[in-house]
């Protein structure tokens, strides 16, 4: 009985991590972004990022990344500790190279034409982003 309980808990942990990871995959629009509590959306050369299925990512370049032009790339992973989900991005992009807490991960009603939209807030030490998933 004890072994079955342990296996069940491991299975639930694996399934819940995969569920968050698969929900994070895809393109995201950045609605608002704050760096050190100052809005910096206009410093980004694009207002979107893409978390690909192979755990690579495309990130927007920024005027804040000195001597770095062009498309920014990196890798990403998600994990959970207790009930908190995290998104870790590794990149030369100074703004996005950090671990984010995934907050307010939710579906919202959008009566326009897409039905439900998936939204989230990413929070790190000095960066906060409010994002919505690109509908396909």
Secondary structure as GFF3:
##gff-version 3
##sequence-region A 1 136
A	DSSP	alpha_helix	2	24	.	.	.	ID=ss1
A	DSSP	beta_strand	26	35	.	.	.	ID=ss2
A	DSSP	beta_strand	38	39	.	.	.	ID=ss3
A	DSSP	three_ten_helix	41	43	.	.	.	ID=ss4
A	DSSP	beta_strand	48	51	.	.	.	ID=ss5
A	DSSP	beta_strand	56	59	.	.	.	ID=ss6
A	DSSP	beta_strand	72	81	.	.	.	ID=ss7
A	DSSP	beta_strand	84	91	.	.	.	ID=ss8
A	DSSP	beta_strand	98	110	.	.	.	ID=ss9
A	DSSP	beta_strand	115	123	.	.	.	ID=ss10
A	DSSP	beta_strand	127	133	.	.	.	ID=ss11
###
